[in-house]
Amino acid sequence: MLFEIALVILPVFILVTIGFISSYIKLLKRRSVDGLTKFCQDFGIPFLLFFNLAILDLDKAFDFGILICFYSSMVISFFIISCTSYFLFQQPYKSSIILGFCAMFSNGVLLGLPISELAYGANSLFINYTIIIGHAPLCYLVGIAFIEVANANNKKNTFLVSLKSAFKAIVLNNLAIGIFLGISFNLLKLEFSTHTEDLLKRGTVWIIPISLFTMGGVLYYYRITNSFKIPFTIILTSLFIQPAVVYLFGVYSWDIEIELVRNAVIMAAMAPGLNAYFFANIYGQCKDIVATTILVSTVLTIFTSSFWIYFLS
């Protein structure tokens, strides 16, 4: 059964592997990877989020119980790794926050969406898109706010100034812009014509495959660390503790149907996303640890996601 499930989700990781090999044999140069990454990050994925949120049935999609379960698991993962990194691994404060950010930012778009679709069908993805609405904004809000508090202490700024800086960084993020425009389009009851919607739907088909291919190239060019203590602690938290919290909260605290909980669990069970590396790059710390975590956990996700799909069946 586990082997059969692994075969179902294998195409997702084949695309990542092709991108990795293409970079390894120098068919995909570093500047090409950077260009593809910028294109996917700045336009492709924001456009995908805009379109799917614009046509999302909000009445059907919103389940506050699921959102609370998922976002709670994120914050718990953040504090587990931030505190562990600071107190146990003796990392500086900012580094601990960056590592906590890495733990809570699961790759719900590039991995969670295609794996959920392959496992449970396209009709189940309304749960995924509901989660995505607040996923990146909340992660950035938590991460930036905690780091800006430290900056405020160093620069003697007020907390409100730091909070304003954090809010500005989130609002100017392209993912947040795509999410905001999609939700606004939906709430204003605007609609695409049948022809336009069909055309845009065809235009989004390529985004996930190209992004997965690009992700493989990015993973190749990452600089990794020789120490695996912190990466494996983050991986354990991201791939097992975070989805377990979603499952336990959803099933036992909120009594949510398993058909709804399972997509949220899969989203939580994904490897940390590339945004974790971008976040580390912004502050110039822990890039090697975060890169190692993303690389190793992405490979392991093919096995751990198979386990979670089997467990939830």
LOKOL-62836 format. One record per residue (C-alpha): x, y, z; residue number from 0. Coordinates in nm, 4 decimals. Last residue first. Layout:
BEGIN
<x X; y Y; z Z; zadren NUM>
...
// end
This chain:
BEGIN
<x -0.6676; y 0.6475; z 0.4434; zadren 312>
<x -0.5097; y 0.9047; z 0.6750; zadren 311>
<x -0.2199; y 0.6833; z 0.7796; zadren 310>
<x -0.1484; y 0.5806; z 0.4188; zadren 309>
<x -0.1485; y 0.9440; z 0.3060; zadren 308>
<x 0.0754; y 1.0284; z 0.6039; zadren 307>
<x 0.3205; y 0.7491; z 0.5243; zadren 306>
<x 0.3361; y 0.8406; z 0.1559; zadren 305>
<x 0.4019; y 1.2007; z 0.2617; zadren 304>
<x 0.6918; y 1.0741; z 0.4751; zadren 303>
<x 0.8494; y 0.8758; z 0.1920; zadren 302>
<x 0.8384; y 1.1347; z -0.0883; zadren 301>
<x 0.8971; y 1.4006; z 0.1762; zadren 300>
<x 1.2429; y 1.2608; z 0.2522; zadren 299>
<x 1.3921; y 1.4127; z -0.0640; zadren 298>
<x 1.2376; y 1.7523; z 0.0131; zadren 297>
<x 1.3548; y 1.7192; z 0.3742; zadren 296>
<x 1.7185; y 1.6725; z 0.2716; zadren 295>
<x 1.7309; y 1.9738; z 0.0362; zadren 294>
<x 1.5195; y 2.2080; z 0.2486; zadren 293>
<x 1.7123; y 2.1328; z 0.5687; zadren 292>
<x 2.0493; y 2.1635; z 0.3970; zadren 291>
<x 1.9523; y 2.5016; z 0.2536; zadren 290>
<x 1.8255; y 2.6198; z 0.5946; zadren 289>
<x 2.1522; y 2.5188; z 0.7619; zadren 288>
<x 2.3645; y 2.6786; z 0.4872; zadren 287>
<x 2.1629; y 3.0010; z 0.4863; zadren 286>
<x 2.1789; y 3.0327; z 0.8653; zadren 285>
<x 2.2242; y 3.4133; z 0.8530; zadren 284>
<x 2.2265; y 3.6853; z 0.5875; zadren 283>
<x 1.9076; y 3.8576; z 0.7058; zadren 282>
<x 1.7345; y 3.8577; z 0.3671; zadren 281>
<x 1.9037; y 3.5287; z 0.2742; zadren 280>
<x 1.7423; y 3.3498; z 0.5691; zadren 279>
<x 1.4000; y 3.4665; z 0.4476; zadren 278>
<x 1.4810; y 3.3597; z 0.0910; zadren 277>
<x 1.5869; y 3.0198; z 0.2254; zadren 276>
<x 1.2606; y 2.9803; z 0.4176; zadren 275>
<x 1.0730; y 3.1010; z 0.1104; zadren 274>
<x 1.2052; y 2.7916; z -0.0670; zadren 273>
<x 0.9579; y 2.5815; z 0.1280; zadren 272>
<x 1.0069; y 2.3568; z 0.4298; zadren 271>
<x 0.9155; y 1.9947; z 0.3516; zadren 270>
<x 0.5464; y 1.9065; z 0.3441; zadren 269>
<x 0.3585; y 1.7494; z 0.6350; zadren 268>
<x 0.1519; y 2.0606; z 0.7151; zadren 267>
<x -0.0093; y 2.0599; z 0.3709; zadren 266>
<x -0.0708; y 1.6861; z 0.4009; zadren 265>
<x -0.2381; y 1.7365; z 0.7397; zadren 264>
<x -0.4591; y 2.0138; z 0.6003; zadren 263>
<x -0.5644; y 1.7895; z 0.3115; zadren 262>
<x -0.6435; y 1.5108; z 0.5596; zadren 261>
<x -0.8583; y 1.7254; z 0.7886; zadren 260>
<x -1.1425; y 1.7747; z 0.5407; zadren 259>
<x -1.2070; y 1.4106; z 0.4539; zadren 258>
<x -1.1265; y 1.3252; z 0.8183; zadren 257>
<x -1.4368; y 1.5105; z 0.9335; zadren 256>
<x -1.3648; y 1.7747; z 1.1986; zadren 255>
<x -1.4167; y 1.6904; z 1.5661; zadren 254>
<x -1.2585; y 2.0189; z 1.6772; zadren 253>
<x -1.0371; y 1.8914; z 1.9594; zadren 252>
<x -0.9984; y 1.5228; z 1.8698; zadren 251>
<x -0.9938; y 1.5098; z 1.4907; zadren 250>
<x -0.8660; y 1.8545; z 1.3981; zadren 249>
<x -0.6378; y 1.9145; z 1.6970; zadren 248>
<x -0.4839; y 1.5678; z 1.6756; zadren 247>
<x -0.4447; y 1.5781; z 1.2967; zadren 246>
<x -0.3036; y 1.9326; z 1.2845; zadren 245>
<x -0.0630; y 1.8511; z 1.5715; zadren 244>
<x 0.0519; y 1.5348; z 1.3917; zadren 243>
<x 0.1131; y 1.7387; z 1.0756; zadren 242>
<x 0.3486; y 1.9720; z 1.2698; zadren 241>
<x 0.5221; y 1.6973; z 1.4674; zadren 240>
<x 0.6051; y 1.4696; z 1.1731; zadren 239>
<x 0.7494; y 1.6357; z 0.8637; zadren 238>
<x 0.8214; y 1.9815; z 1.0016; zadren 237>
<x 0.9334; y 1.8902; z 1.3543; zadren 236>
<x 1.1482; y 1.5966; z 1.2493; zadren 235>
<x 1.2928; y 1.8031; z 0.9647; zadren 234>
<x 1.3761; y 2.0916; z 1.1989; zadren 233>
<x 1.5620; y 1.8577; z 1.4350; zadren 232>
<x 1.7288; y 1.6964; z 1.1326; zadren 231>
<x 1.8525; y 2.0341; z 1.0112; zadren 230>
<x 1.9812; y 2.1316; z 1.3587; zadren 229>
<x 2.1918; y 1.8198; z 1.4128; zadren 228>
<x 2.3062; y 1.7866; z 1.0497; zadren 227>
<x 2.6444; y 1.9574; z 1.0522; zadren 226>
<x 2.8333; y 1.9567; z 0.7222; zadren 225>
<x 2.6337; y 2.2507; z 0.5885; zadren 224>
<x 2.4834; y 2.3078; z 0.2451; zadren 223>
<x 2.5392; y 2.5748; z -0.0210; zadren 222>
<x 2.2371; y 2.5675; z -0.2499; zadren 221>
<x 2.3021; y 2.5396; z -0.6235; zadren 220>
<x 2.1467; y 2.1948; z -0.6595; zadren 219>
<x 1.8348; y 2.2858; z -0.4607; zadren 218>
<x 1.7708; y 2.5816; z -0.6919; zadren 217>
<x 1.7771; y 2.3578; z -0.9959; zadren 216>
<x 1.5311; y 2.1131; z -0.8421; zadren 215>
<x 1.3045; y 2.4029; z -0.7434; zadren 214>
<x 1.3071; y 2.5205; z -1.1028; zadren 213>
<x 1.1605; y 2.1878; z -1.2163; zadren 212>
<x 0.8979; y 2.2110; z -0.9405; zadren 211>
<x 0.8165; y 2.5699; z -1.0440; zadren 210>
<x 0.7855; y 2.4678; z -1.4092; zadren 209>
<x 0.5482; y 2.1836; z -1.3183; zadren 208>
<x 0.3425; y 2.4069; z -1.0805; zadren 207>
<x 0.3071; y 2.6980; z -1.3249; zadren 206>
<x 0.2280; y 2.5098; z -1.6474; zadren 205>
<x -0.1429; y 2.4536; z -1.5817; zadren 204>
<x -0.2054; y 2.8172; z -1.4834; zadren 203>
<x -0.2553; y 2.9482; z -1.8376; zadren 202>
<x -0.5090; y 2.6780; z -1.9172; zadren 201>
<x -0.7156; y 2.8044; z -1.6237; zadren 200>
<x -0.6712; y 3.1596; z -1.7527; zadren 199>
<x -0.8152; y 3.0637; z -2.0917; zadren 198>
<x -1.1064; y 2.8734; z -1.9391; zadren 197>
<x -1.1827; y 3.1663; z -1.7105; zadren 196>
<x -1.1670; y 3.4102; z -2.0025; zadren 195>
<x -1.4012; y 3.2003; z -2.2205; zadren 194>
<x -1.6543; y 3.1527; z -1.9417; zadren 193>
<x -1.6440; y 3.5232; z -1.8559; zadren 192>
<x -1.4618; y 3.5985; z -1.5357; zadren 191>
<x -1.6607; y 3.7050; z -1.2329; zadren 190>
<x -1.6531; y 3.9870; z -0.9808; zadren 189>
<x -1.8418; y 3.9256; z -0.6580; zadren 188>
<x -1.6408; y 4.1956; z -0.4759; zadren 187>
<x -1.5404; y 3.9278; z -0.2262; zadren 186>
<x -1.3882; y 3.7119; z -0.5011; zadren 185>
<x -1.1856; y 3.9852; z -0.6711; zadren 184>
<x -1.0666; y 4.0993; z -0.3270; zadren 183>
<x -0.9643; y 3.7432; z -0.2360; zadren 182>
<x -0.7653; y 3.7066; z -0.5583; zadren 181>
<x -0.6057; y 4.0509; z -0.5273; zadren 180>
<x -0.4999; y 3.9867; z -0.1661; zadren 179>
<x -0.3560; y 3.6420; z -0.2420; zadren 178>
<x -0.1563; y 3.7693; z -0.5404; zadren 177>
<x -0.0286; y 4.0641; z -0.3353; zadren 176>
<x 0.0651; y 3.8339; z -0.0463; zadren 175>
<x 0.2643; y 3.6119; z -0.2822; zadren 174>
<x 0.4322; y 3.9203; z -0.4284; zadren 173>
<x 0.5552; y 4.0414; z -0.0874; zadren 172>
<x 0.5005; y 4.4177; z -0.0560; zadren 171>
<x 0.2303; y 4.3708; z 0.2091; zadren 170>
<x 0.4529; y 4.1434; z 0.4176; zadren 169>
<x 0.7543; y 4.3756; z 0.4194; zadren 168>
<x 0.5297; y 4.6728; z 0.5028; zadren 167>
<x 0.3728; y 4.4860; z 0.7955; zadren 166>
<x 0.7155; y 4.4021; z 0.9408; zadren 165>
<x 0.8332; y 4.7627; z 0.9114; zadren 164>
<x 0.5118; y 4.8843; z 1.0777; zadren 163>
<x 0.5625; y 4.6332; z 1.3571; zadren 162>
<x 0.9143; y 4.7625; z 1.4103; zadren 161>
<x 0.7928; y 5.1223; z 1.4261; zadren 160>
<x 0.5162; y 5.0154; z 1.6657; zadren 159>
<x 0.7694; y 4.8389; z 1.8899; zadren 158>
<x 0.9650; y 5.1605; z 1.9272; zadren 157>
<x 1.3155; y 5.1954; z 1.7884; zadren 156>
<x 1.6206; y 5.1830; z 2.0118; zadren 155>
<x 1.8378; y 5.0631; z 1.7227; zadren 154>
<x 1.9437; y 4.7424; z 1.8948; zadren 153>
<x 1.6157; y 4.6953; z 2.0819; zadren 152>
<x 1.4139; y 4.7718; z 1.7700; zadren 151>
<x 1.6271; y 4.5319; z 1.5690; zadren 150>
<x 1.5462; y 4.2570; z 1.8192; zadren 149>
<x 1.1755; y 4.3366; z 1.7917; zadren 148>
<x 1.2220; y 4.3423; z 1.4149; zadren 147>
<x 1.3370; y 3.9814; z 1.4304; zadren 146>
<x 1.0254; y 3.8718; z 1.6190; zadren 145>
<x 0.7939; y 4.0688; z 1.3888; zadren 144>
<x 0.9680; y 3.9444; z 1.0751; zadren 143>
<x 0.9215; y 3.5784; z 1.1624; zadren 142>
<x 0.5653; y 3.5969; z 1.2971; zadren 141>
<x 0.4349; y 3.8265; z 1.0223; zadren 140>
<x 0.6251; y 3.6364; z 0.7527; zadren 139>
<x 0.4701; y 3.3071; z 0.8589; zadren 138>
<x 0.1251; y 3.4648; z 0.8935; zadren 137>
<x 0.1405; y 3.6246; z 0.5472; zadren 136>
<x 0.2698; y 3.3003; z 0.3882; zadren 135>
<x -0.0057; y 3.0778; z 0.5288; zadren 134>
<x -0.3040; y 3.3121; z 0.5482; zadren 133>
<x -0.4654; y 3.2494; z 0.2110; zadren 132>
<x -0.2737; y 2.9230; z 0.1626; zadren 131>
<x -0.4976; y 2.7442; z 0.4140; zadren 130>
<x -0.8124; y 2.8229; z 0.2151; zadren 129>
<x -0.6298; y 2.7194; z -0.1003; zadren 128>
<x -0.5498; y 2.3794; z 0.0476; zadren 127>
<x -0.9058; y 2.3232; z 0.1714; zadren 126>
<x -1.0446; y 2.4144; z -0.1723; zadren 125>
<x -0.8089; y 2.1484; z -0.3086; zadren 124>
<x -1.0489; y 1.8597; z -0.2454; zadren 123>
<x -1.2153; y 1.8828; z -0.5875; zadren 122>
<x -0.8778; y 1.8304; z -0.7578; zadren 121>
<x -0.8490; y 1.4742; z -0.6314; zadren 120>
<x -0.7482; y 1.3105; z -0.3034; zadren 119>
<x -0.3989; y 1.1662; z -0.3529; zadren 118>
<x -0.2895; y 1.3239; z -0.6807; zadren 117>
<x -0.4512; y 1.6563; z -0.5926; zadren 116>
<x -0.3058; y 1.6534; z -0.2416; zadren 115>
<x 0.0412; y 1.5789; z -0.3823; zadren 114>
<x 0.0117; y 1.8569; z -0.6425; zadren 113>
<x -0.1059; y 2.1197; z -0.3905; zadren 112>
<x 0.1193; y 2.0286; z -0.0964; zadren 111>
<x 0.4442; y 2.0177; z -0.2938; zadren 110>
<x 0.4801; y 2.3484; z -0.4802; zadren 109>
<x 0.2127; y 2.5434; z -0.2915; zadren 108>
<x 0.2208; y 2.3937; z 0.0581; zadren 107>
<x 0.5963; y 2.3980; z 0.1013; zadren 106>
<x 0.5854; y 2.4084; z 0.4800; zadren 105>
<x 0.6928; y 2.7345; z 0.6426; zadren 104>
<x 0.6813; y 2.6441; z 1.0144; zadren 103>
<x 1.0246; y 2.4864; z 1.0511; zadren 102>
<x 1.2055; y 2.7418; z 0.8348; zadren 101>
<x 1.0586; y 3.0287; z 1.0364; zadren 100>
<x 1.1907; y 2.8636; z 1.3532; zadren 99>
<x 1.5338; y 2.8472; z 1.1901; zadren 98>
<x 1.5139; y 3.2200; z 1.1094; zadren 97>
<x 1.4044; y 3.2977; z 1.4663; zadren 96>
<x 1.6935; y 3.0967; z 1.6098; zadren 95>
<x 1.9380; y 3.2737; z 1.3786; zadren 94>
<x 1.8115; y 3.6097; z 1.5017; zadren 93>
<x 1.8603; y 3.5112; z 1.8674; zadren 92>
<x 2.2068; y 3.3631; z 1.8235; zadren 91>
<x 2.2309; y 2.9811; z 1.8208; zadren 90>
<x 2.3276; y 2.7936; z 2.1374; zadren 89>
<x 2.2080; y 2.4531; z 2.0111; zadren 88>
<x 1.9981; y 2.3777; z 2.3196; zadren 87>
<x 1.8717; y 2.7197; z 2.4345; zadren 86>
<x 1.8498; y 2.9198; z 2.1125; zadren 85>
<x 1.7983; y 2.6426; z 1.8567; zadren 84>
<x 1.5550; y 2.4537; z 2.0790; zadren 83>
<x 1.3604; y 2.7720; z 2.1555; zadren 82>
<x 1.3318; y 2.8714; z 1.7889; zadren 81>
<x 1.2635; y 2.5111; z 1.6841; zadren 80>
<x 0.9759; y 2.4460; z 1.9244; zadren 79>
<x 0.8467; y 2.8038; z 1.8975; zadren 78>
<x 0.8088; y 2.7889; z 1.5196; zadren 77>
<x 0.6615; y 2.4396; z 1.5258; zadren 76>
<x 0.3945; y 2.5573; z 1.7723; zadren 75>
<x 0.3208; y 2.8593; z 1.5506; zadren 74>
<x 0.2752; y 2.6387; z 1.2460; zadren 73>
<x 0.0615; y 2.3828; z 1.4311; zadren 72>
<x -0.1647; y 2.6657; z 1.5490; zadren 71>
<x -0.2005; y 2.7839; z 1.1897; zadren 70>
<x -0.3194; y 2.4411; z 1.0798; zadren 69>
<x -0.5618; y 2.3716; z 1.3647; zadren 68>
<x -0.7021; y 2.7272; z 1.3623; zadren 67>
<x -0.7516; y 2.7123; z 0.9858; zadren 66>
<x -0.9193; y 2.3730; z 1.0094; zadren 65>
<x -1.1614; y 2.4938; z 1.2755; zadren 64>
<x -1.2257; y 2.8142; z 1.0827; zadren 63>
<x -1.3673; y 2.6182; z 0.7919; zadren 62>
<x -1.3849; y 2.8462; z 0.4939; zadren 61>
<x -1.4010; y 2.6689; z 0.1607; zadren 60>
<x -1.7698; y 2.6114; z 0.0968; zadren 59>
<x -1.8831; y 2.9695; z 0.1520; zadren 58>
<x -1.5612; y 3.0942; z -0.0083; zadren 57>
<x -1.6237; y 2.9142; z -0.3369; zadren 56>
<x -1.2838; y 2.9826; z -0.4935; zadren 55>
<x -1.2823; y 3.1529; z -0.8364; zadren 54>
<x -1.0667; y 3.4511; z -0.7342; zadren 53>
<x -0.8647; y 3.2346; z -0.4950; zadren 52>
<x -0.7650; y 3.0051; z -0.7815; zadren 51>
<x -0.6737; y 3.2939; z -1.0120; zadren 50>
<x -0.4771; y 3.4993; z -0.7595; zadren 49>
<x -0.2877; y 3.1976; z -0.6228; zadren 48>
<x -0.1754; y 3.0886; z -0.9693; zadren 47>
<x -0.0806; y 3.4488; z -1.0550; zadren 46>
<x 0.1251; y 3.4793; z -0.7348; zadren 45>
<x 0.2923; y 3.1441; z -0.8256; zadren 44>
<x 0.3893; y 3.2491; z -1.1783; zadren 43>
<x 0.4701; y 3.6189; z -1.1304; zadren 42>
<x 0.7363; y 3.7118; z -0.8744; zadren 41>
<x 0.8267; y 3.3663; z -0.7438; zadren 40>
<x 0.7996; y 3.1799; z -1.0728; zadren 39>
<x 0.9792; y 3.4516; z -1.2729; zadren 38>
<x 1.2434; y 3.5107; z -1.0056; zadren 37>
<x 1.3126; y 3.1376; z -0.9788; zadren 36>
<x 1.3279; y 3.0998; z -1.3562; zadren 35>
<x 1.5794; y 3.3830; z -1.3792; zadren 34>
<x 1.7909; y 3.2515; z -1.0902; zadren 33>
<x 1.7890; y 2.9040; z -1.2455; zadren 32>
<x 1.8951; y 3.0505; z -1.5789; zadren 31>
<x 2.1722; y 3.2493; z -1.4053; zadren 30>
<x 2.2977; y 2.9303; z -1.2430; zadren 29>
<x 2.3087; y 2.7398; z -1.5698; zadren 28>
<x 2.0665; y 2.4601; z -1.6594; zadren 27>
<x 2.2349; y 2.2110; z -1.8917; zadren 26>
<x 2.5234; y 2.2253; z -1.6474; zadren 25>
<x 2.5184; y 1.8462; z -1.5881; zadren 24>
<x 2.4274; y 1.9093; z -1.2221; zadren 23>
<x 2.1776; y 2.1819; z -1.3122; zadren 22>
<x 1.9819; y 1.9512; z -1.5408; zadren 21>
<x 2.0113; y 1.6780; z -1.2771; zadren 20>
<x 1.8434; y 1.8987; z -1.0139; zadren 19>
<x 1.5700; y 2.0129; z -1.2522; zadren 18>
<x 1.5001; y 1.6531; z -1.3543; zadren 17>
<x 1.4931; y 1.5539; z -0.9873; zadren 16>
<x 1.2323; y 1.8197; z -0.9036; zadren 15>
<x 1.0163; y 1.6982; z -1.1935; zadren 14>
<x 1.0567; y 1.3372; z -1.0777; zadren 13>
<x 0.9543; y 1.4498; z -0.7295; zadren 12>
<x 0.6048; y 1.5499; z -0.8348; zadren 11>
<x 0.5745; y 1.2464; z -1.0630; zadren 10>
<x 0.6369; y 1.0163; z -0.7597; zadren 9>
<x 0.3104; y 1.1044; z -0.5854; zadren 8>
<x 0.1167; y 0.8034; z -0.7154; zadren 7>
<x 0.4181; y 0.5702; z -0.7007; zadren 6>
<x 0.4634; y 0.6512; z -0.3317; zadren 5>
<x 0.0989; y 0.5602; z -0.2709; zadren 4>
<x 0.1517; y 0.2213; z -0.4355; zadren 3>
<x 0.4631; y 0.1600; z -0.2247; zadren 2>
<x 0.2753; y 0.2465; z 0.0940; zadren 1>
<x 0.0000; y 0.0000; z 0.0000; zadren 0>
// end
